[in-house]
Amino acid sequence: MQSGVVVVKTLLQVEKIEQTINRVSRSSFTVLDFIDVFKELYLEDWKRLVKRFGRLREKRRYTVTTYLSNRLDLYSRKPRSLLLPLTRYSEDRSKDYRRTTKEERKRFGSPWIAVFRKREAAES
């Protein structure tokens, strides 16, 4: 082992994020849409993330949904991301956020949800 070298194991590889985004049928989507596709593609990864972070109403503040939403936010800021950069809620919640429906609120918990937009759709 080399001294000073830190190895960080990511919980979710960028390739899996990109493959999931490519399979989402709409040009704009929420983390809940992402999760629906992700579970179909990577069920074992989904189960591992749920075990690690838990779900809404399991008395945890940071859930699997929060984790994936944050990962999509960070991914949207990377060079060559498939997504347009997400405007932070504190900067302008009217831009990339919308109110949740009653059904979404049951799954997500918050009255506001981020809407991620695919780069290709916005630039064409």
Stockholm file with secondary structure:
# STOCKHOLM 1.0

chainA/1-124         MQSGVVVVKTLLQVEKIEQTINRVSRSSFTVLDFIDVFKELYLEDWKRLVKRFGRLREKRRYTVTTYLSNRLDLYSRKPRSLLLPLTRYSEDRSKDYRRTTKEERKRFGSPWIAVFRKREAAES
#=GR chainA/1-124 SS CCTTCCCCCCSSCHHHHHHHHHHCSSSEECHHHHHHHHHHHCHHHHHHHHHHHCCTTSSCSSCHHHHHHHHHHHHHTSTTCSBCCCCCHHHHHHHHEEECCHHHHHHHCSSEEECEEBHHHHHC
#=GC SS_cons         CCTTCCCCCCSSCHHHHHHHHHHCSSSEECHHHHHHHHHHHCHHHHHHHHHHHCCTTSSCSSCHHHHHHHHHHHHHTSTTCSBCCCCCHHHHHHHHEEECCHHHHHHHCSSEEECEEBHHHHHC
//
